Amino acid sequence: MDGTPDKTLLELVAAGDKSAMRALYDRYAPGMRRFAENWLADKNDAADIVHEAMLDIWRNAGKFAGRSSVKSWMYTITRNKAVDRNRRSKRVVLDEPPVELEDDSPGPEAVIGAFQDAKAVRACIDKLSPTHRSAVLLAFFEGLTYQEIADIEGRPVGTIKTRIMHAKTLLMHCLTSSGLDDTRR
């Protein structure tokens, strides 16, 4: 089932096909776990969230309306579970107001490709706020579009673009100030 389209797998899951569910799990659970880790302080909580999300996907596969991609739908369920877990633990997550700005910040290749030290990049990513970190990881590491990220986050596309623009600028500053700018080598 490796090459089976997501939508077909989800239809099979809705019909009770466990091997289709396993295929979706294998395909998306690792990324969903990394995504959940950005919302939660505990990696065990993130793993629990992914399992809860997968159970919801199993139970509700037949309710998928197709207004987004299957991947976006699965990540939205994961995000909602993580937000609920944060609410229950009384963590406060602040969001920035939606602001439309033109993105003249460096592209992802300039930000990440210019630096060789993956450990330093990860350290800088970890310093970002949860909203910025989430947007960067979904865009650059999970390959989601701005629209898919907006669907997952429940925010306008402009807000997502702004978050990514700010995150790239913050990453560039962090990496440059840590002495990893390749022009200094």
N, C-alpha and C positions, 0 to 999 in steps of 0.2 A: 504493500500500500504506500510505498515511498513516494511514488510520482502521482498519487491520487490527489486531485484538487481538494482544497479545504472544504469547499461547499459540499462536494460529494461525500467526503468523510463525515461531515456534520449530518447530512441526510441519513447516512448509514447509522450514525450514533442515535439519531432520533428513532430509528427502527430497532434499536437495541443491540447493534453490532459492537461487541466488546473489542474486537481487533481494530475497528475504526477508531474507537476511543483511545486505544493504546497508541495508534499512529498519531493522533492529534496530541496526545500527552507527550510522546517522544519528540514531536516536532516543536512544541511550544512551551513546555514546562520549564526548561532551563532559562529561557528569556523572561518568562513570567516571574520566575523566582528572583532573577536579578532586578527586575522592575519592582517587585514587592519589597525587596531589600532597601530600595531607595525611600520607601514610605515608612518603613518600620526599622526600629533600632536593633532588633533581634533577628538573626538569620533563621532561627527556629520558627519564629512567628511568620516569617516570610514563606518558609516551606509549608507551614500550616495553611496559610492563605491560599497558596497555589493548590493544595489538595482540596480545600473548600471550594475554590473557584472551579476546579475540574469536576467536582461533584455536582455543582450547579449546572455546568455545561452538559453533563450526562443527563441530568433531570430535565433540562429546558431546551435541549437541542431542537426539538420540534417547534419551539416558539421563536426561533431565529427568523427575523423578518426580512433580512437581506438588505437593510438600509445602509449597512457598512460591510466591510470585509469580515470574514470569519475571525481573522486575527485581531482586528480592532475590537470586535465583540468580545472575544476572550480576554483581551487586555482590559477592557472596560469593566468586566466582571471582577477581574483581579484588583483593579484600582478601587472599585467600590468596596470590596472586602477589606482592603488595607485601610481605607478611610474609616470604615466602620470600626475596625480594630483600634485605630488611633482615637476615635471618639470614645470608645469604651474605656480606654486607658487614660482618657482626659488629656491627651497631648494636644497642644494648640498648633495648628498649621496655618500660617499667614500666607495669603495670596496677594500678588500684586494686582493693581487695577488694570483692566484691559486698555492698552494704549497701542495705537497703530503708529509704528515708526518704520521708515525705510531701513532695510538691513544693509548697511554698508560696512559691517564688521567682516573680519576675515572668514573665508570659507572653511569648511571642516578639514580640507586637505592642508590648508595653511596652518590651522590650529594644531591638529594632531599629527599630520604628516611631517611637519617641520621638526618634530621632536622625536628622538630615538628612545628615550628612557620611559618605558611603559609604566614603571613603578611611580615615577614622578607625575606622569599624566594621571594615573589613578588617584594619587594623593590630591592633585588639584581638583579632579572631578569630585572627590569626596568632600572637598571644602565648599562646594556649591550648595545653595539652599536646596531643599528637597524638590521644589518645583522646577528649578533650573536643571538640577541633576537628572530628574525624570525626563524632561524634554530632550536633553542631550543624549541620554542613553537610548531613548526610543528612536530618535532621528538617526543618530550616527552608528549605533551598535545593533539596533533591531531593524533599521532600514525602513521605518514607517514614514509616510508622507505627513506634511503639516496637517492635512485634513484628518488623517487617521489619528494623529496625536490629539488634535482638538476633540475628536469624538470620544477618545478614551478619557481625556481630562475634563470633558464637559465645559470647555472654554471656547471662545471664538478663535478662528484661525489666526487672526491678527495678534492675539495674546500669545499664542504659541510661537509665532514668528519673533515677537519681541523677546520672549523668554530665551529662545535659542540665540538671538543676536546678543543679548546681554551675557548669556552663559559663555559664548565664544569669546567675547571681549574679556570676561573674567578669567577664563582659562588661559588666554594669551598673556594676560598680565601676570598671572600666577606662574606660568611656565617661564616667562621672560625674567621675572624677579628671582626665580630659583636658579638662574644661571644656565638654563637649558636651551636658550635661544641659539640656534645653530650658527648665527653670525658671530657669536662669542667664542666659538671653538677654534 
